[in-house]
Amino acid sequence: MTSSTLVPKQNGTRSEQILLFGRNFVKHPRMLGSLIPSSRFLVDRVLRQVDWGRAGTIVEYGPGVGTITGEILRRLRPDASLVTIEMNRDFVHYLRRTVHDRRLHVAEGSAADVETILADRELRNADYVISGIPYSTMPTEVRERILRATHDVLHPHGAFLVYQFTRAVLPYLRTTFPLVHQEFEPRNIMPARLFFCRRHPDRRGVIRKRGSRKRARAGSDR
């Protein structure tokens, strides 16, 4: 069985997702940053960066109602793992109730604790970390802890895939990651900024610009 035929069972309806998301946006607007879930265009644009053949462990910060979660699971290898980290208890309960997939681990907590959360599940590091949490509205010390922990938990060839509604996060990303590639997705409410971050500047050939799969030869920058 391949990842293309392994389809997660998800019981929640789109209308239920939008209602739950909107209700929580009214209660916690600074935590969500958007009134409705991400569009399929934004989801595809972010996930286009993933090399599904080598993605053994993916971490998602702030999965919400699982808009991106479900798409990750549809593409993920049968033997891989997806760990979602969510602080909102309503969303945690919703995901646990509606998504039934042995590859999915739903953790209630802070992204700053990603290393501990992975270790508790006997996972060493992440090949990709995907994040839509609003960094510009969180306390400085929390943002710095999350970005540093993300850097440390990434596989050396891994990538941190971030989508936001402004460019405010860019200077913070650049202080932690030596390579940040930017893109823009207008087909979303609101239009989104995308930032693809890597640990090593000599791995820039692995970044897929507009869907290309260019790879730098090992040692080409030496």
C-alpha atoms as a printed R data frame, in Angstrom:
    type eleno elety resid chain resno       x      y      z
1   ATOM     1    CA   MET     A     1   0.000  0.000  0.000
2   ATOM     2    CA   THR     A     2   1.365  3.439 -0.968
3   ATOM     3    CA   SER     A     3   0.635  6.838  0.571
4   ATOM     4    CA   SER     A     4  -1.586  7.666 -2.391
5   ATOM     5    CA   THR     A     5  -3.971  4.824 -1.482
6   ATOM     6    CA   LEU     A     6  -3.833  5.261  2.301
7   ATOM     7    CA   VAL     A     7  -6.682  7.706  2.946
8   ATOM     8    CA   PRO     A     8  -7.294  8.877  6.530
9   ATOM     9    CA   LYS     A     9 -10.786  8.514  7.950
10  ATOM    10    CA   GLN     A    10 -12.091 11.969  8.802
11  ATOM    11    CA   ASN     A    11 -15.619 12.353 10.134
12  ATOM    12    CA   GLY     A    12 -15.886 16.136 10.488
13  ATOM    13    CA   THR     A    13 -17.749 18.077  7.784
14  ATOM    14    CA   ARG     A    14 -16.525 21.289  6.172
15  ATOM    15    CA   SER     A    15 -19.408 23.274  7.687
16  ATOM    16    CA   GLU     A    16 -18.590 21.915 11.142
17  ATOM    17    CA   GLN     A    17 -14.953 22.888 10.675
18  ATOM    18    CA   ILE     A    18 -15.813 26.453  9.610
19  ATOM    19    CA   LEU     A    19 -18.264 26.877 12.494
20  ATOM    20    CA   LEU     A    20 -15.777 25.620 15.081
21  ATOM    21    CA   PHE     A    21 -12.951 27.672 13.596
22  ATOM    22    CA   GLY     A    22 -15.045 30.846 13.471
23  ATOM    23    CA   ARG     A    23 -16.289 30.386 17.031
24  ATOM    24    CA   ASN     A    24 -12.741 30.034 18.308
25  ATOM    25    CA   PHE     A    25 -11.564 33.006 16.256
26  ATOM    26    CA   VAL     A    26 -14.110 35.182 18.069
27  ATOM    27    CA   LYS     A    27 -12.805 33.891 21.419
28  ATOM    28    CA   HIS     A    28  -9.082 33.878 20.564
29  ATOM    29    CA   PRO     A    29  -8.406 36.142 17.519
30  ATOM    30    CA   ARG     A    30  -4.736 36.664 18.412
31  ATOM    31    CA   MET     A    31  -4.138 32.904 18.531
32  ATOM    32    CA   LEU     A    32  -5.714 32.103 15.161
33  ATOM    33    CA   GLY     A    33  -5.191 35.193 13.018
34  ATOM    34    CA   SER     A    34  -7.908 34.211 10.505
35  ATOM    35    CA   LEU     A    35 -11.676 33.787 10.564
36  ATOM    36    CA   ILE     A    36 -11.777 30.708  8.295
37  ATOM    37    CA   PRO     A    37  -9.441 27.759  7.606
38  ATOM    38    CA   SER     A    38  -6.756 27.846  4.909
39  ATOM    39    CA   SER     A    39  -7.737 27.507  1.246
40  ATOM    40    CA   ARG     A    40  -6.782 24.487 -0.846
41  ATOM    41    CA   PHE     A    41  -4.466 26.767 -2.847
42  ATOM    42    CA   LEU     A    42  -2.500 27.693  0.258
43  ATOM    43    CA   VAL     A    43  -2.405 24.096  1.467
44  ATOM    44    CA   ASP     A    44  -1.086 22.857 -1.890
45  ATOM    45    CA   ARG     A    45   1.483 25.664 -2.060
46  ATOM    46    CA   VAL     A    46   2.898 24.755  1.352
47  ATOM    47    CA   LEU     A    47   2.876 20.988  0.856
48  ATOM    48    CA   ARG     A    48   4.523 21.338 -2.545
49  ATOM    49    CA   GLN     A    49   7.774 21.841 -0.625
50  ATOM    50    CA   VAL     A    50   7.686 18.391  0.965
51  ATOM    51    CA   ASP     A    51   9.702 15.495 -0.423
52  ATOM    52    CA   TRP     A    52   7.197 12.791  0.490
53  ATOM    53    CA   GLY     A    53   9.639  9.990 -0.228
54  ATOM    54    CA   ARG     A    54  11.940 11.042  2.617
55  ATOM    55    CA   ALA     A    55   9.388 12.552  5.016
56  ATOM    56    CA   GLY     A    56   9.424 10.106  7.917
57  ATOM    57    CA   THR     A    57   8.298 12.552 10.611
58  ATOM    58    CA   ILE     A    58   6.331 15.743 10.070
59  ATOM    59    CA   VAL     A    59   5.307 18.160 12.817
60  ATOM    60    CA   GLU     A    60   2.441 20.623 12.441
61  ATOM    61    CA   TYR     A    61   2.032 23.596 14.773
62  ATOM    62    CA   GLY     A    62  -1.516 24.827 15.308
63  ATOM    63    CA   PRO     A    63  -3.461 22.325 13.177
64  ATOM    64    CA   GLY     A    64  -6.790 23.901 14.109
65  ATOM    65    CA   VAL     A    65  -9.612 21.869 12.567
66  ATOM    66    CA   GLY     A    66  -7.197 19.789 10.468
67  ATOM    67    CA   THR     A    67  -7.384 21.462  7.061
68  ATOM    68    CA   ILE     A    68  -3.686 20.856  6.399
69  ATOM    69    CA   THR     A    69  -3.538 17.819  8.681
70  ATOM    70    CA   GLY     A    70  -5.855 15.813  6.445
71  ATOM    71    CA   GLU     A    71  -3.889 16.688  3.318
72  ATOM    72    CA   ILE     A    72  -0.603 15.715  4.969
73  ATOM    73    CA   LEU     A    73  -2.042 12.343  5.928
74  ATOM    74    CA   ARG     A    74  -3.291 11.764  2.366
75  ATOM    75    CA   ARG     A    75   0.245 12.186  1.038
76  ATOM    76    CA   LEU     A    76   2.258 10.748  3.913
77  ATOM    77    CA   ARG     A    77   4.031  7.381  3.664
78  ATOM    78    CA   PRO     A    78   2.259  4.482  5.429
79  ATOM    79    CA   ASP     A    79   5.217  4.073  7.826
80  ATOM    80    CA   ALA     A    80   5.634  7.778  8.616
81  ATOM    81    CA   SER     A    81   4.350  9.891 11.523
82  ATOM    82    CA   LEU     A    82   2.549 13.217 11.812
83  ATOM    83    CA   VAL     A    83   2.662 14.999 15.170
84  ATOM    84    CA   THR     A    84   0.296 17.947 15.585
85  ATOM    85    CA   ILE     A    85   0.785 20.369 18.479
86  ATOM    86    CA   GLU     A    86  -2.238 22.444 19.456
87  ATOM    87    CA   MET     A    87  -2.928 24.639 22.501
88  ATOM    88    CA   ASN     A    88  -6.664 25.047 21.875
89  ATOM    89    CA   ARG     A    89  -8.471 22.237 23.664
90  ATOM    90    CA   ASP     A    90 -11.537 22.487 21.394
91  ATOM    91    CA   PHE     A    91  -9.367 21.785 18.356
92  ATOM    92    CA   VAL     A    92  -7.509 18.964 20.141
93  ATOM    93    CA   HIS     A    93 -10.788 17.239 20.989
94  ATOM    94    CA   TYR     A    94 -12.110 17.789 17.466
95  ATOM    95    CA   LEU     A    95  -9.060 16.224 15.815
96  ATOM    96    CA   ARG     A    96  -9.051 13.252 18.166
97  ATOM    97    CA   ARG     A    97 -12.749 12.704 17.536
98  ATOM    98    CA   THR     A    98 -12.822 13.119 13.771
99  ATOM    99    CA   VAL     A    99  -9.449 11.935 12.416
100 ATOM   100    CA   HIS     A   100  -8.686  8.249 12.870
101 ATOM   101    CA   ASP     A   101  -5.247  7.428 11.522
102 ATOM   102    CA   ARG     A   102  -2.530  5.459 13.311
103 ATOM   103    CA   ARG     A   103   0.140  7.797 11.873
104 ATOM   104    CA   LEU     A   104  -1.369 10.839 13.613
105 ATOM   105    CA   HIS     A   105  -0.299 11.914 17.127
106 ATOM   106    CA   VAL     A   106  -2.306 14.840 18.507
107 ATOM   107    CA   ALA     A   107  -0.492 16.631 21.338
108 ATOM   108    CA   GLU     A   108  -2.072 19.326 23.486
109 ATOM   109    CA   GLY     A   109   0.579 21.880 24.404
110 ATOM   110    CA   SER     A   110   3.003 24.519 23.173
111 ATOM   111    CA   ALA     A   111   5.192 24.334 20.082
112 ATOM   112    CA   ALA     A   112   8.037 25.482 22.346
113 ATOM   113    CA   ASP     A   113   8.011 21.959 23.803
114 ATOM   114    CA   VAL     A   114   8.352 20.207 20.441
115 ATOM   115    CA   GLU     A   115  11.538 18.360 21.432
116 ATOM   116    CA   THR     A   116   9.912 16.846 24.526
117 ATOM   117    CA   ILE     A   117   6.728 16.026 22.627
118 ATOM   118    CA   LEU     A   118   8.696 14.136 19.964
119 ATOM   119    CA   ALA     A   119  10.875 12.379 22.553
120 ATOM   120    CA   ASP     A   120   7.775 11.204 24.424
121 ATOM   121    CA   ARG     A   121   6.708  9.472 21.205
122 ATOM   122    CA   GLU     A   122  10.186  8.035 20.621
123 ATOM   123    CA   LEU     A   123  10.799 10.286 17.625
124 ATOM   124    CA   ARG     A   124  14.237 11.904 17.369
125 ATOM   125    CA   ASN     A   125  13.710 14.769 14.984
126 ATOM   126    CA   ALA     A   126  11.446 16.168 12.285
127 ATOM   127    CA   ASP     A   127  11.994 16.129  8.548
128 ATOM   128    CA   TYR     A   128   9.526 18.995  8.183
129 ATOM   129    CA   VAL     A   129   7.817 21.375 10.584
130 ATOM   130    CA   ILE     A   130   4.739 23.148  9.193
131 ATOM   131    CA   SER     A   131   3.405 26.185 11.009
132 ATOM   132    CA   GLY     A   132   0.630 28.727 10.648
133 ATOM   133    CA   ILE     A   133   0.577 30.062 14.214
134 ATOM   134    CA   PRO     A   134   0.751 33.902 14.358
135 ATOM   135    CA   TYR     A   135   4.280 34.715 15.513
136 ATOM   136    CA   SER     A   136   3.863 38.489 15.422
137 ATOM   137    CA   THR     A   137   1.214 38.495 18.177
138 ATOM   138    CA   MET     A   138   2.922 36.202 20.687
139 ATOM   139    CA   PRO     A   139   5.280 37.303 23.479
140 ATOM   140    CA   THR     A   140   8.888 37.716 22.369
141 ATOM   141    CA   GLU     A   141  10.263 35.054 24.710
142 ATOM   142    CA   VAL     A   142   7.689 32.497 23.517
143 ATOM   143    CA   ARG     A   143   8.436 33.203 19.857
144 ATOM   144    CA   GLU     A   144  12.164 32.859 20.446
145 ATOM   145    CA   ARG     A   145  11.711 29.561 22.311
146 ATOM   146    CA   ILE     A   146   9.564 28.142 19.515
147 ATOM   147    CA   LEU     A   147  11.949 29.146 16.739
148 ATOM   148    CA   ARG     A   148  15.018 27.882 18.582
149 ATOM   149    CA   ALA     A   149  13.343 24.588 19.493
150 ATOM   150    CA   THR     A   150  12.208 24.174 15.884
151 ATOM   151    CA   HIS     A   151  15.739 24.737 14.610
152 ATOM   152    CA   ASP     A   152  17.137 22.200 17.063
153 ATOM   153    CA   VAL     A   153  14.547 19.509 16.339
154 ATOM   154    CA   LEU     A   154  14.886 19.662 12.541
155 ATOM   155    CA   HIS     A   155  16.815 17.000 10.696
156 ATOM   156    CA   PRO     A   156  19.964 18.565  9.139
157 ATOM   157    CA   HIS     A   157  18.284 18.347  5.727
158 ATOM   158    CA   GLY     A   158  14.879 19.314  7.081
159 ATOM   159    CA   ALA     A   159  12.770 22.409  6.437
160 ATOM   160    CA   PHE     A   160  10.531 24.728  8.444
161 ATOM   161    CA   LEU     A   161   7.495 25.698  6.330
162 ATOM   162    CA   VAL     A   162   5.695 28.792  7.609
163 ATOM   163    CA   TYR     A   163   2.587 30.580  6.332
164 ATOM   164    CA   GLN     A   164   1.461 33.958  7.701
165 ATOM   165    CA   PHE     A   165  -0.671 36.927  6.659
166 ATOM   166    CA   THR     A   166   2.117 39.524  6.960
167 ATOM   167    CA   ARG     A   167   5.901 39.658  6.561
168 ATOM   168    CA   ALA     A   168   6.361 40.595 10.230
169 ATOM   169    CA   VAL     A   169   7.833 37.195 11.077
170 ATOM   170    CA   LEU     A   170  10.640 37.449  8.507
171 ATOM   171    CA   PRO     A   171  13.333 39.130 10.680
172 ATOM   172    CA   TYR     A   172  12.703 36.597 13.447
173 ATOM   173    CA   LEU     A   173  13.076 33.689 11.042
174 ATOM   174    CA   ARG     A   174  16.308 35.136  9.654
175 ATOM   175    CA   THR     A   175  17.873 35.341 13.102
176 ATOM   176    CA   THR     A   176  17.407 31.574 13.503
177 ATOM   177    CA   PHE     A   177  17.629 30.106 10.001
178 ATOM   178    CA   PRO     A   178  20.429 30.971  7.549
179 ATOM   179    CA   LEU     A   179  18.257 30.404  4.483
180 ATOM   180    CA   VAL     A   180  14.702 31.737  4.115
181 ATOM   181    CA   HIS     A   181  12.906 31.551  0.769
182 ATOM   182    CA   GLN     A   182   9.719 33.618  0.367
183 ATOM   183    CA   GLU     A   183   6.579 33.127 -1.714
184 ATOM   184    CA   PHE     A   184   3.093 34.679 -1.868
185 ATOM   185    CA   GLU     A   185  -0.300 32.994 -2.244
186 ATOM   186    CA   PRO     A   186  -3.138 35.428 -3.117
187 ATOM   187    CA   ARG     A   187  -5.842 32.744 -3.367
188 ATOM   188    CA   ASN     A   188  -6.599 32.647  0.325
189 ATOM   189    CA   ILE     A   189  -8.664 34.651  2.787
190 ATOM   190    CA   MET     A   190  -6.486 36.551  3.709
191 ATOM   191    CA   PRO     A   191  -3.683 36.386  1.081
192 ATOM   192    CA   ALA     A   192  -0.770 34.537  2.638
193 ATOM   193    CA   ARG     A   193   2.982 34.970  2.866
194 ATOM   194    CA   LEU     A   194   5.018 31.762  2.796
195 ATOM   195    CA   PHE     A   195   8.486 31.302  4.251
196 ATOM   196    CA   PHE     A   196  10.522 28.138  3.647
197 ATOM   197    CA   CYS     A   197  13.436 27.920  6.072
198 ATOM   198    CA   ARG     A   198  16.462 25.638  6.216
199 ATOM   199    CA   ARG     A   199  19.310 25.170  8.659
200 ATOM   200    CA   HIS     A   200  22.213 25.006  6.203
201 ATOM   201    CA   PRO     A   201  22.961 27.670  3.593
202 ATOM   202    CA   ASP     A   202  24.701 25.071  1.419
203 ATOM   203    CA   ARG     A   203  21.372 23.219  1.033
204 ATOM   204    CA   ARG     A   204  19.667 25.957 -0.981
205 ATOM   205    CA   GLY     A   205  19.295 23.650 -3.982
206 ATOM   206    CA   VAL     A   206  16.808 21.517 -2.024
207 ATOM   207    CA   ILE     A   207  14.364 24.426 -1.740
208 ATOM   208    CA   ARG     A   208  11.767 23.899 -4.465
209 ATOM   209    CA   LYS     A   209  10.965 27.202 -6.060
210 ATOM   210    CA   ARG     A   210   7.524 27.159 -7.647
211 ATOM   211    CA   GLY     A   211   7.416 23.380 -7.627
212 ATOM   212    CA   SER     A   212  10.787 22.676 -9.202
213 ATOM   213    CA   ARG     A   213  12.964 19.941 -7.722
214 ATOM   214    CA   LYS     A   214  16.441 21.338 -8.132
215 ATOM   215    CA   ARG     A   215  19.060 19.723 -5.921
216 ATOM   216    CA   ALA     A   216  22.538 20.996 -5.328
217 ATOM   217    CA   ARG     A   217  25.372 18.513 -5.673
218 ATOM   218    CA   ALA     A   218  26.977 17.562 -2.375
219 ATOM   219    CA   GLY     A   219  29.881 19.830 -1.590
220 ATOM   220    CA   SER     A   220  29.199 22.226 -4.441
221 ATOM   221    CA   ASP     A   221  29.602 25.235 -2.134
222 ATOM   222    CA   ARG     A   222  32.865 24.041 -0.606
